[in-house]
Amino acid sequence: MLPPEGGRRNSPVDPETYRRQAGAAFRIHGYQRGVEAEIADRLRPIVETGDGFAEQHDHISAAFVYQAVAEVVLEHYDSAHDEGDDLAGVVNECASGLGGCLKGVSNDPRARESILRALFAIYRYDVDSGGIGLGVEVPGLILELATPEERRMVAGWVRDSIPRDGDEHVEWNRQQYGGFWLSLAADTLDDEGFLRICREVGRVEDLVDRLLTLGRLEEATGEARRAGDYDLIGLANVFVKHRRGGTAELLMRERSENTKDSRILEWLRDYYKGRKDNTSTLEMAEKLFRMRPSLEGYKETRQLAQRLGRWEALGPELVSFLKHGQHTDTLIRIHLVEGAVDLALEAVREKQEHGRWHPYGFSDHDLRLEVAKAAEETQPRPAMEIYRQYAEDLIAQRSRPYYREACKLLKRVRALHERLGDLDVWTSYVAKLRDTNRKLRALKEEMAAAGL
């Protein structure tokens, strides 16, 4: 806790008093969802007490209060936090208050160290928790307000907090701590010291940036080649920033040959697009489409290929790829965009024959309904079959809301029969449907309400 030196009071407040008050705010039975906001409301008057001390320039007492509240919140955070950000707000208010106290206590080294430790505790909790929004302004406050000697002291705390090995989460922690360490030591590090820390904590982007600044292109390229796909994307942008776009393109081209990360191809596509290299842009757009088929990717590839006069050959290739790769949903959407309703119906039938429609998969059903709607004008009978099947699937759910939706589709079936002049077929179908489901009282009620 903070020492009694400094400030405006002859005898600083007892920090335990505020720890007890803050602890009492958490004594809510059960910690049920939504309680976080209530706890935060109980804590804010305590924080406001600290604000009052700060307004009186009693920065030591204010710091006692902020530190006590922050410590107690962090002790209970995991168990009390739900979907809100109320407790994070309290901690951030305390961090801001501690920053003001650090600025106000300029001639008391012990008090300043204690405030810095309180700020660092908030920062460390946030980093070790994976970055949850606590103390987001702490690094900036310390960098702005700490003396050079204090920055070196905090750098030591950061260094001691860095985990040495572990999983991806630990790697993220190392990089976060490492970035703060580099900022704290910026005025004292030479180039080799900077590079050493970057390697130690996995700050590859900072490492490559400094190597390129030093003109060590070959070394920077080697570091980039060892990076994972995600990191390489950021590194490519660093090379471009240093006017080494050709090297960035080479690195990304190399990686594109064996990656499963579509972002590599997206980077190359956008890079070529910026250089107005339509041929290479099309190459990457096609690769992207084959890696991750989508209607949007198809449209982009078609537009580029048409511009280069290559769509007549490429279009059928992509359709064949989708057909043989069982990308039926994307193929159906493409057929609809191209106005090929007959091909969309054929794809629906083939998928139905192979049992690839999920009985109650509503994304699948929605697509079938889209095909049916498109087919109503030119091919009403296949459209009716889709509507009937979908309505029967809804009825099988045995729920009134589903019955109501089924009735809407059955009304469309009836309208199509009326248009075709074969209401006798409709009458026979709906009679059979009623008989099959005669025990479903709610269905009969919904059908009657719909005039069926």
Summary of the structure (lengths in Angstrom):
residues: 452
radius of gyration: 33.0
end to end distance: 77.7
largest distance: 99.3
contacts: 1389
relative contact order: 0.04
helix: 75%
strand: 0%
